Every structure is written in structure tokens, then in C-alpha cells.
Amino acid sequence: MFSIIIPTYNEADQIAQTISKTHAANGKYEAEIIVVDGCSTDGTEDIAETTGVTVVRSERKGRAAQMNKGASVAKYDILYFLHADSTPPHDFTGQILQALQRGAKSGCFRLAFDYDHWFLKANTWFTRFDVNAVRFGDQSLFVAKEVFEQAGGFREDLLLMEDQEIIHRIKRQGKFKVLNDYVITSARKYLENGVYRMQGIFYRIWALYYMGYSQQELQEVYRKLIKNHKL
């Protein structure tokens, strides 16, 4: 019933754990996990294959292209997009199915980090609201496959802010629901770059995007300011 799509690039240290925790968090519903790799150089594909999930290589690197690739091979009617360093909540499939049965066409969970810091908690507090400005891919995304296709999928020309952009189009197709449970995501970028500094960089990129800056300009800022980036 569920196709769980995980885009990866050089996630050898995370992917097996993510897959294991996702299996453990699943309820009683049938689900396939599709890892879509963007030509990793660290053995991510090989590690994912040992777990028994479906592994697909994307001709193009970038979350948007990789997630579209995963959706194109998905067997089931409910798509669930999950980042490689994130873990869904217990019985996430049951929670999603219940939301869809109550009329939602798409939605996400709230966000929490795996690192205890007051500033990160303050930021994630806002993810409980159905506001596009605070809707990012770390929260994961569930959507009926038909709705995803009607919306046109992710824009593959976007390497940054693809998660923000698609929300506007998906919401035109029907009700969007923010579920009360939490996706736990890694705080590794914050620990590598500094909590306040990293959030400041994200705010800057977010603002530049809405001011109309090009993807090339956004990528230059991202590459210049963020350590160990994967663009």
C-alpha cells in the first residue's frame, strides 16, 4: 500500500540505520522501500542493497530528480518521501492512512531533532502549523500518487527549495494535513556548522529564494557557507 522513497547521496553511514528504523516504525500495512541513489561514491548503493530494499540509480543527482525517479517506479498508491537521515514515527503508515481516509490528499509530520538544544526546539515548534513558509522536506511528505502526478511532481531544475515549491502545487489538489507525531531528523549539519550559524544560513537561503534569486546564486551561497555540503 505504501511506497517509501528515500533519496541518497553518500549516505553510507546513515542508510542502513534509516532503513532498519523505518521498517521498525511501520505498522501492519504493506510497504516497499525504494532507495534512489544519486551516484554515490562511498558505497551507499551496496549497503542499501544488503538490506533487501529496492535500489534505483538516478541518472541525475538532486533530491527532486531522485524522488521523481522513485515515484516513477513505485508500485503503490501512497507515496511517502523520507530523507536519508530521518526516522518516521511509530505506526507512521497507520497515521497516514487514517489522515487520507479522513479526506487529506497529502501531508507531513512535525519535526524534531536528535540533538537536545533549546534553539532547535524553538524552531521546530513552528512545524505544527500548516504554513507553507515552515514546510520543509525534513518533515517528510506523504501524498496520494494520483495527486502527486496531477501536481506534476518535483521540479527537477531546483536543487534547493524543491520541498517548499511543491507544497504550493500539491495543496491545490486537495486538503493538506500536518500530523501531530514527529519525524526525528539528524542535527549533523548544525553540529558541523554551529547551531545558530546553520540556522542563519538556512534563513538567508530561504529569504533569497523568495526574493527571486536564481538557483545558481542560491547554490553559490550554500556551497560557500556550509561545511561538508552534498550539492
Rosetta blueprint (number, residue, H / E / L):
1 M L
2 F E
3 S E
4 I E
5 I E
6 I E
7 P E
8 T E
9 Y L
10 N L
11 E L
12 A L
13 D L
14 Q L
15 I H
16 A H
17 Q H
18 T H
19 I H
20 S H
21 K H
22 T H
23 H H
24 A H
25 A H
26 N L
27 G L
28 K L
29 Y L
30 E L
31 A E
32 E E
33 I E
34 I E
35 V E
36 V E
37 D E
38 G L
39 C L
40 S L
41 T L
42 D L
43 G L
44 T H
45 E H
46 D H
47 I H
48 A H
49 E H
50 T H
51 T L
52 G L
53 V L
54 T E
55 V E
56 V E
57 R E
58 S L
59 E L
60 R L
61 K L
62 G L
63 R H
64 A H
65 A H
66 Q H
67 M H
68 N H
69 K H
70 G H
71 A H
72 S H
73 V H
74 A L
75 K L
76 Y L
77 D L
78 I E
79 L E
80 Y E
81 F E
82 L L
83 H L
84 A L
85 D L
86 S E
87 T E
88 P L
89 P L
90 H L
91 D L
92 F H
93 T H
94 G H
95 Q H
96 I H
97 L H
98 Q H
99 A H
100 L H
101 Q H
102 R L
103 G L
104 A L
105 K L
106 S E
107 G E
108 C E
109 F E
110 R E
111 L E
112 A E
113 F E
114 D L
115 Y L
116 D L
117 H L
118 W H
119 F H
120 L H
121 K H
122 A H
123 N H
124 T H
125 W H
126 F H
127 T H
128 R H
129 F L
130 D L
131 V L
132 N H
133 A H
134 V H
135 R L
136 F L
137 G H
138 D H
139 Q H
140 S L
141 L E
142 F E
143 V E
144 A E
145 K H
146 E H
147 V H
148 F H
149 E H
150 Q H
151 A H
152 G L
153 G L
154 F L
155 R L
156 E L
157 D L
158 L L
159 L L
160 L L
161 M L
162 E H
163 D H
164 Q H
165 E H
166 I H
167 I H
168 H H
169 R H
170 I H
171 K H
172 R L
173 Q L
174 G L
175 K L
176 F E
177 K E
178 V E
179 L E
180 N E
181 D E
182 Y E
183 V E
184 I E
185 T E
186 S L
187 A L
188 R H
189 K H
190 Y H
191 L H
192 E H
193 N H
194 G L
195 V H
196 Y H
197 R H
198 M H
199 Q H
200 G H
201 I H
202 F H
203 Y H
204 R H
205 I H
206 W H
207 A H
208 L H
209 Y H
210 Y H
211 M L
212 G L
213 Y L
214 S L
215 Q H
216 Q H
217 E H
218 L H
219 Q H
220 E H
221 V H
222 Y H
223 R H
224 K H
225 L H
226 I L
227 K L
228 N L
229 H L
230 K L
231 L L
